[in-house]
Amino acid sequence: MVENRKPIWIKEATEMVMHFKKRGSFEKVSLDDCDGRFLAQPLKADHDVPPFNRSPYDGFALRASDTIGASRENPLTFEVVDEIGAGSVSHYELGSMESIRIMTGAQIPQNADCVIMLELVQEKKHSNGRQYIVLKRPLQKGDNISFQGEDAKLGTSLIKQGEKINPGVKALLATFGYPEVPCVKPPLVGIITTGSELLRPEEDLVPGKIRNSNGYMIEAQIVRAGGLYKRYGSVADQFKDLLSIVKKAMTECDIVITTGGVSVGDYDYMPKVYQSLGAELLFNKIAMRPGSVTSCAQKDGKLFFGLSGNPSACYIGFELYVRPYIRYWLYSSKPYLKKITGKLKSDFPKANPFSRFVRCKLSIENGHVYANPVGLDKSGVVTSLAWADCLAVLPGGTKGFAVEDSVEILMLEDQEGSEDPWIESRFSKL
């Protein structure tokens, strides 16, 4: 079943993964704990915001018609008849040449139709102790008033289902009275790292061994995508041990990810594991660099992703195939990496039949967006992942690429996403 290593197009691999896409269930989460979660329902305004005409400043509420003709040469005097603090309401009906002192956020009183800022008037007292203000400029009806519903009207759609809850969204949830927030229950992703050469971070390096970085990297990628993870640790290159832990992860998790063991070496057991599980192999080689050995299988609709043991190949395999699956689960309408167009900052003269994803840092120079390659462009390199915030895509073909060539760029830290995946724009013979 797994001997066939004929590469397929990125487009085909993406379609195979998303054929099994599914939506997550809902759960209520306290407003205190909803940060970074994804909305299960669209958020609509259930009242006007603001719910009444209010003052955006500390000042005085007036009738605009009374201010006609006010100037430095012709100052007008208004008696202060009441004062309104934020959260209070005046029951005084404003009369001719009267004003009401008003604080920021307070409701505009009856008959008032404008506000003058505190610092633009002179405040004085009559000999009888009554307060008044002196105005030296005219006002128009509506000046300095935040009108009912100008921020949001009753029934307005504010936030779509599947949007990530950021500080601004959380403010809206509080505004519209959500002590509990309907959120999508995130998928639980099991992570199994394979390889007898792997050490834990706290262990000392010894000849022939390396510390396990892929597991921690994927955990962070899962969290960034919006999922939860369960760590199953590192498994040595022993088939029975690997099969046992994969079976356990199958029963406990919504998605299973393994790293390493997907190539064709003597100790690469993942193909044999798929076969023993009775899983359907969807693909085991993709026309891409790095990450060509990225694999995926399914069993009863549950996906198993076999990512490369090389850090950069593992990282890119996750972003292209696992991330959109997780984002769709969370009801995103744009589950794929956001795409923009920019210019390449380095030469890549060597032609490559497979599409190449180059780790880059974004910059803007003279009004142009550039993708600046960072670190070594090799699948086993880990340092460049820490410096990259995007991937420049060099489609496979018969020629290389040069500085200033226009390229598509996939944004790694973006939360908006794209409705469509990146697909090959020109094809080479496989």
N, C-alpha and C positions, 0 to 999 in steps of 0.2 A: 504493500500500500504506500510506503513512504520512500521507495527507491527513486521515484520520478522527481528529478530536480530541475525540470524545465521551468525557467522563470516566467512569471506572468506580469502583466502591466500593473502599475500602481492603481490605476483606475479599477481594474478587475478585483484586486485585493481589497480595496475599499468597499466595493459593492458587495463582495462576499461577506465581509464583516457586518456591514450595515443591513444585510438581509435578515440578520438575527437580532436587530435592534429591538429594544422594548422600553416602555415607560415605567418609571418607578411608582410605588404606592405613596400615599400621603400620610403625614403625621402632623400633629399640632406641637409647636415649639414655643416656649416662653419668649417674649420679646427680648428679655435679657440675654437669651442664649442663641438668638437667630443669626448672629453675624456670620457672613460667609455662606449661609445656606441659600437654597434656591426656592423661589416662590412656586407653590403648587397651584395657585389660582391667580388670575390677573387682579391687579389692585385698581379699584375704581373709587372716585370721590363720592362718599355718601352724604356730603354736605358741601356748601360753598366754602372756599378758603380765599380770603378771610370770611367768616360767617356774618360779618357786618362791616359797614364802612368804619374805618379806624384811622387814627393818626399815626404816621410813620415817624413823627418827631415829637419832642417836648416843645410845646408852643401854646398858641391860643386859637380856639375855634371862633370863627367869625361868619358874618353874612357878607358875601362878596359885594353885594349892591351897596353896602354901607361904606366900602373903601374907595369908591369912585372919587377921583380928584385928590387922593392923598399924595403928598410929595414933601420934599424937604422944605419947600416954601409954604406948603399948606398941610402941616401935620394934623392928623385927626386923633381925637381922644375917644377911647372906648372903656366903659366901666367893666371891671371884672366881677361877674356876678356869681360864679361858681368855680369849682375845681374838680377835675375828674382824674383819679389815679387809674393805672392799668388794672383791669378787672372790675372797675366800678362803672356805674352808669349814672349820668345826670338826668334828673327828671325836670330840669329847668328848660322852658321853651324860650330860646334866644330871641330877644327883642331888638329894636333899633338901637344902634351904637352901643351894643353890649358885646362882651366877649366872655369866653369860658376858658380858664387855664386847663390844658389837657396834656396828659403824659403819653409817651410812646406806647402804642398798642391799644389805647383806650378808644371806646366807641364814640363816634362823632355824635354830638348832642342834636336834639331836635332844632330844626330851622337853620343850623349851621351848614355851610356848603364849601368852606375852605379853611385852611390852617396857616397861620404865620409862625415861622420858627422863633423860638424863644430869643435867640441872639439878634433878631432883626427888629426888635421893639425896645422901647424904654419903659420900664416899670416904675410907677410913681404912686404916692399915696396922697389922698385929699387930707385936708386938715381935720375932717371928720373921721379919718381912719379908713375910708373906703379906698380900695385899690383901683387903679386904672392903668391903661397902657397908651403909649403914643405911637402912632403908625405913620410912616413917611413914604409909603408906596402902596399902589392899588393892587388888589388881588383879583384873580379870575375864579369863577365858579369851578370847583374841583381841584384847585391848587392844593398840593400837599395832602391829598387824601388817598389812602389805599382803599379801593372800592370793593364791596362785597363780591366775591367770586372772581376777582381779577387774577388770582393765582391759580385757582381751579374751580370749575363750575360743577355743581351736583351732577353726577353721572359720567363725568369725564374719565376716560381710560388713562391711567397714569403709568402703570408698570405692567409689562406683559408677563404672562405665565412663563416660568423657566428663567427669569432674570435673577442674577446673583444679588443677595442683600448686602449692599454697601452702606456706609454711614448715611447717605442721602435717602436711600430707600427706607432705612430704619426710621429716619425722621418722619417720613410719610406714614409709615405704619403706626407710629405713635400719634401722629396728627389725626388719623382716622380711627383711632380707638381699637387697636389690636393688641390686647394684653397677651394673646396667644396668636401665633402666626402659622398659617397653613404652609408647610414646607414639603418638598419632595424628600422621601426617605432615600438617602444616598446608597449606591451599591457598595457592598462589602467585597473588596478585592483581596484575594489571597496571594501572597508573594512567596515564592520558593526560589532560592538561589542555589544553583548547582555547581559543583566543582570541588575536587579534593584539595585544590590549591588555595582555597579561601580561608582567610583568618578573620577573626572578629577585630573591630577597631582597637580594642584594648590589648590585643596580643602583639608580642614583639615579632618583627619580621625575621624570617629564617630563609635560607636558600630554597628557591623553588616555590615559595609561597607569596601571596599578595593579600592585602586586606580587601574584604568585601565592600565595594562601593556601590554596586548596582542596586542592591536591596534598598539601601537608604535613599538613593537617588529616585528610585521608582516610588517609594513611599511619599516623597515630597511631590512628585509629579501627580500622584493620585489625589493628594490633598489639594493641589492647585487646580486640578480638574473638577473637584467637588465631591470626590468619593471618600470612602473610609477604607482602611487597609487592615489586614491581619497578617502578622509576620510569622512565617513557618520556619524561618532560619535557613541555614545553609546545609545542603545535603551533599555528602560525598558521592563520587561517581560509582555508586552501587545501585544496580537496577531495582532490586527488591525494595530497598529503602526509599528510593525515589517514587516508585509506584505506590507504595503505602502512603506516603505523605501527600501525593497528588490526590489519591482517593479521599483522604481525610478533608483536604481543602475543597474538593468537589461538593461534599455534603454540607459544608459550613459556609461557603461563600457564593456570591453571585457571579463572580468572574475569577478565573485563576490565571496568574502570570508566573511563568518560570523564566529564569535567565540562564543562558548557557545550555549546552547539551543538545543544541538544535542543528549542529553541523553534521559532518559525515565521518568524524573520527571514531576510533575504536571505543571511546568512552562517552560518546554522545548518545544518550539513551532516550531522549524525549520522543523520537519517532516510534521506538519500541513501546514506550509508555502509552502513546495514543492508541496504538494497535491493541495493546492488552486491555485498555479501557473500552474498546469497541467504539471509539470516537471516530467521527468522520473528519478526515484531513481536508481542510479547505485549500490550503496552499503551504508550500514549504520553501519557496524561493520567489523573490520579487525583483524586478528589473530596477534596482535602486542601489545607491552607494551613499553612506554605509547602510548596513542592515539587510543585505540581500537574502540572508538566511532566516529572516523573520518568518515565523510559522503561526498557523492558527488552525485549530480543530474545534469541533462542536460535538456535544453529547446531550441529547434531549433539549436542544436549544441553548445550552450553557456553553459559553466560549472559553477556550483555553488558548492563551497567547504564549507562544514560545519565542522569547526575545533573545537576541544575541548576547553572548557573554562579554563582548567588547563594549565598553561604556558608551561611546558615542553612537554606535549602531543600536544599542539597547534604548538609549534616550530617544532617538529619532523614530524608531519603531513604535514606541509608546505614543509619541505625539501624533503620528500619522494614523494610527489604527485604534489604539485603546482610548485615547482622549475623546474622539468624537462619539464612541460608543457610550462612554460615561456621560458626556454632555447631553446626548439624546435622552438617556435614562432620566436626566434631570429636567426634561421638558424644554431644553434649549431649541430654538428655531434656527440657530446658527452654531451647530456643534463642531464645525471644522475650524482649523487655524485661519485667522484673518489674513487676507492676501493684499499686498500693496505692490506697486511697481517702483523700482528704483534703478540705480546704476551700480555696477560692480566696481570695486576699488582695487582689485588685483587681477593679474592675468592667470588664466587656466588654459594654457595652450594645448594640452593633451586632450585629444578627442576621447570620449567615453561612451560606449554603447548604452550604458545604464544612466538614468537620471541621477544627478548628484546633489546632495543637500549639504551645503557648506555652512558651518557655524560662523556667524557674523555678529558684529556690533553695528547698530544703526547710527548714522550720523546725517546731519543736514549741512550742506556746504553750498553757498551761493544759490540758495533756493532749491537745490536738488537733494533728493534722498539717496544716500549711499549705503551699501552693504559692505562693511569692512571685515574680511576674513580674520579670525583670531586663532592663534595657536596652530598646531600641526593639523593638516586635513587628513587624519588617519582614524580608522574606526576604533582603535584601541586607546586613543588619547582621551584623557578625562579633564585636563586643565582647561581646555577651550570651552567646555560646557559651562564653567563658572563665569566665563567672560561674555558668552553669547546671549543676545536677547532676540535673535531672529535667525532664520535659515534662508540663505540665498539658494534658489533652485536653478540648477544648470541642467536643462533637459538633455537626455541622451541623444546622440546624433553623430554626425561624421566630422564635426569641427569643434575646435576649442572655443574658449571665451576670452575676451580681452577687457582691460580697464575701460570704463565708460559704456560697456555693453549694457543694454537694458535687460533687467532680470526681474522675475517675480520673487517677492520676499514674503516669507511666512513669519508672523509675529508670535513669539513664544510667551510673552508675559501679558498679552492682550486678553481681555475678558469678553469683548464684544463678539468675536468669532465671525464665521462666514457661513452662508447657507450652503455653499458648494465646496467640495474638496478640491485640492490641486490635482489636476490630471495632466497627462502628457500632452503637450501641444505640438510636438513633432516626434515621429517614431523612427526607431532604428530596427534593423532586422535582428530578432533574437536568435 
